[in-house]
Amino acid sequence: MNKVVWVVLALVGFSVFGQLSADPGLPGETPIAENLTISGQPSEEQLKALSEKGYTTIINLRPEGEFDGFDESAAVASLGMNYVSIPVQKTQSITAEDAQALHAALEGASGPVLLHCASGGRATGLFAIEQYLMAGASREQAVEIATQANRAPMGARIDAWIEAHPQD
């Protein structure tokens, strides 16, 4: 998808798509763009509901060993969706490579995407950083993406991340 389109969708997505819901039971659910929802850890039942609603890709930011409730990769595959793992320990440890991996996954998705971690915080942070590094969002826009996602403390973390990782 065009870089500018992602930034615009992310910035207006809250007002336009804020009323949409992938599944009302998802923890920390935030529809952030037309085809992108951020949330906390979904259950197997919620993954099934997402599949039935046409979601094509699940992107998990939880590192191995952080969640052992069920084999998410196998559950997603059994539902015919694509599973992408981008392990992120914490927002401060996000790398440019993580942002590139997210960008590639979003660009390669053929339909709606769920991006999740344990609570939605790291997912929001990585999306804001991906928008800054890969989609042309300004520093202010990246902070606004994180802040508008009902995660005001994340806006400050994104601002600090950008300060520590200036673009060349």
C-alpha positions in Angstrom: 0.0 0.0 0.0 1.2 3.5 -0.8 3.3 5.0 2.1 1.2 8.2 2.2 -2.0 6.2 2.3 -0.9 4.3 5.5 0.0 7.6 7.3 -3.3 9.2 6.3 -5.3 6.1 7.2 -3.5 5.9 10.6 -4.1 9.6 11.4 -7.8 9.6 10.3 -8.5 6.0 11.1 -9.5 6.7 14.7 -12.4 9.0 13.7 -13.4 7.0 10.6 -12.8 3.5 11.8 -13.0 4.0 15.5 -16.6 2.7 15.4 -15.6 -0.5 13.6 -14.7 -3.5 15.6 -12.9 -6.6 14.7 -14.2 -8.5 17.7 -15.6 -6.6 20.7 -13.9 -9.1 23.0 -10.3 -8.4 21.9 -8.3 -6.9 24.8 -7.2 -3.3 24.1 -8.7 -3.4 20.6 -8.0 -0.4 18.5 -9.0 -0.2 14.8 -6.1 2.0 13.6 -6.7 1.9 9.9 -9.1 0.4 7.4 -7.5 -3.0 7.3 -5.5 -2.9 10.6 -6.6 -3.6 14.1 -4.2 -3.5 17.1 -5.0 -5.5 20.3 -3.8 -7.5 23.1 -3.5 -11.3 23.0 -6.5 -12.9 21.2 -7.9 -16.2 22.4 -8.4 -19.2 20.0 -12.1 -18.4 19.8 -11.3 -14.8 18.9 -8.9 -15.9 16.2 -11.7 -18.0 14.8 -14.1 -15.0 14.8 -11.4 -12.9 13.0 -11.1 -15.6 10.4 -14.8 -15.6 9.9 -14.8 -11.8 9.5 -12.2 -12.1 6.7 -9.0 -11.3 8.5 -6.1 -12.8 6.5 -3.0 -12.1 8.6 -2.2 -12.2 12.3 1.0 -10.5 13.4 2.3 -11.5 16.8 4.9 -9.4 18.6 5.2 -11.6 21.7 8.6 -13.3 22.0 8.7 -17.1 22.4 8.0 -18.1 26.0 6.0 -15.0 26.8 2.7 -16.7 26.1 2.1 -20.5 26.4 -1.7 -20.6 26.4 -2.0 -22.3 23.0 0.1 -22.7 19.9 -1.0 -19.5 18.1 0.9 -20.2 14.9 -0.8 -23.6 14.5 -4.2 -22.1 15.4 -3.8 -19.3 12.8 -2.7 -21.7 10.1 -5.6 -24.1 10.8 -7.9 -21.2 10.2 -6.3 -20.5 6.8 -4.8 -17.2 7.9 -1.1 -16.1 7.6 0.9 -15.9 10.8 3.8 -13.5 11.2 6.0 -13.4 14.3 8.1 -10.3 15.0 9.4 -10.8 18.6 9.6 -7.5 20.5 10.6 -7.5 24.2 9.5 -3.9 24.9 8.9 -0.7 23.0 12.4 0.7 23.8 14.0 -2.4 22.2 12.2 -1.9 18.8 14.7 -1.9 15.9 14.5 -0.6 12.4 14.5 -4.2 11.3 11.4 -4.8 13.3 9.7 -1.8 11.6 10.9 -3.2 8.2 9.4 -6.6 9.0 6.1 -5.1 10.0 6.1 -2.9 6.9 6.7 -6.0 4.7 3.9 -8.0 6.5 1.4 -5.1 6.1 2.4 -4.6 2.4 2.0 -8.3 1.7 -1.3 -8.8 3.5 -4.2 -9.5 1.2 -6.9 -8.4 3.6 -7.5 -7.2 7.2 -4.7 -7.6 9.7 -4.6 -8.1 13.4 -1.3 -6.8 15.0 -1.0 -7.8 18.6 1.2 -8.2 21.7 0.1 -8.9 25.3 -1.9 -5.6 25.7 -1.6 -3.7 22.5 1.1 -1.3 23.7 4.1 -2.7 21.8 1.9 -3.2 18.8 0.9 0.5 18.8 4.6 1.5 19.3 5.9 -0.6 16.5 3.2 0.6 14.1 4.0 4.2 15.0 7.7 3.6 14.4 7.0 1.8 11.2 5.0 4.8 10.0 7.9 7.1 10.9 10.7 5.0 9.4 8.9 3.4 6.4 5.8 5.4 5.5 7.0 8.9 5.8 5.2 10.0 9.0 6.8 12.9 10.7 7.9 12.7 14.3 4.8 14.5 15.4 2.6 12.2 13.3 4.1 9.1 14.8 3.6 10.4 18.3 0.0 11.3 17.4 -0.6 7.8 16.1 0.5 6.3 19.4 -1.4 8.9 21.5 -4.7 8.7 19.6 -4.6 4.9 20.1 -5.7 5.6 23.7 -2.2 5.1 24.8 -1.0 8.5 25.8 2.1 7.1 27.6 3.1 5.4 24.4 3.3 8.8 22.6 6.0 9.8 25.0 7.8 6.5 24.5 7.7 6.9 20.7 9.0 10.5 21.0 11.9 9.2 23.1 12.5 6.3 20.7 12.7 8.8 17.7 15.0 11.0 19.7 17.4 8.1 20.3 17.2 6.8 16.7 17.4 9.9 14.4 17.0 9.2 10.7 19.9 9.8 8.5 
